[in-house]
Amino acid sequence: MDTSAKIYVAGHLGLMGTALVRRLRAAGHTDLLLRSRQELDLTERRGVRNFFAKEKPEYVFLAAARVGGILANSVYPADFIGQNLFIQTNVIHEAYLAGVRRLLFLGSSCIYPKHAAQPIKEEYLLTGPLEETNRPYAVAKISGVEMCWSYNHQYGTQFFGAMPTNLFGLTDRYDLHDSHVIPALLRKMHEAKVNDAAEVVVWGSGTPRREFLFSDDAADACVFLMNLSDEQLKPVVTQDEVRPIVNVGCGEDISVREVAQLIAEIVGFSGRLVFDPSKPDGTPRKLLDMSRLSSLGWKPQTSLRAGLEKTYLDFCEKIAGGTQPNSTPIASR
């Protein structure tokens, strides 16, 4: 991508969107098209069509999505499937009509079967039943992948998906009812430390294993993929037997119990961790096979501990009233 090319980052205020904007600006890109939901509702076809017809971006990072953890997925399944289908359909179709050179669709590792062999290869897509707790969201993301494949097959576009593992990082949402496991645990343990609580309850048994990736590393991988030559990208976007997707992870996983203990250490919470097996565990294990992306020459740069430390600093600065991890807490929200 030329540094003067028009690049539209859909969802630029979210976890991945903010990381993509940081990465693109650091690389010298000067013409980023950024629209908040108030400025451009991606679920509304006419507004999306007018935007693409007027701005004519050359590249699109589709990071806009309705996202959340197990609780949010169980309470708002219609929102998770409906809003994501509207967003994907509108952006992908209008990108095709506007002649976008490349589109990168941000998916999720939840598209793979619940009991897929580990590590999970891209070709395992659609080979088994999905995890029940986030099936509507997963079906929506699978539909986005199928749209990319279909437009490539019928129209010769270069639309493809990056399937990141569980992401965390700067500007994450720390809502206890609507966030993923790491931001929820960071907030729970911070507030427990502030309030001198004796324990923190963690959903599930703690035995499921998860792979976690710092969002800035995921953004780096996405920009790396967008900058591949046509020859390098061709196997990704043209194969009939494998959908146009690339796994994005770190190649290592950790149990929920272990990551909870690590977060407690970083936050400075010294109380008990109580695991509640009456709450759903989700998929037993999700470890992505990184062979495809690794063979292209990319690898992550941030360790789990380093990423968690940076994320906790971000939480303290933006959510917890400026409280620093090693100082006396002054506020909790």
Buried (B, 14 or more C-beta within 10 A) or exposed (E): BEEEBBBBBBBBBBBBBBBBBBBBEEEEBEBBBBBEEEEBBBBEBEBBBEBBEEEEBBBBBBBBBBBBBBBBBBEBBEBBBBBBBBBBBBBBBBBBEBEBBBBBBBBBBBBBBBEBEBBBBBBBBEEEEBBEBBBBBBBBBBBBBBBBBBBBEEEEBBBBBBBBBBBBBBBBBBBEEBBBBBBBBBBBBBBBBBEEBEEBEBBBBBEBBBBBBBBBBBBBBBBBBBEBEEEEBEEBBBBEEBBBBBBBBBBBBBBBBBBBBBBBEBBEBEBEBEBEEEBBBBBEBBBBBBEBBEEBEBEBEBEBEEBBBBBBBBBBEEBBEEBEBEEEBEEBE
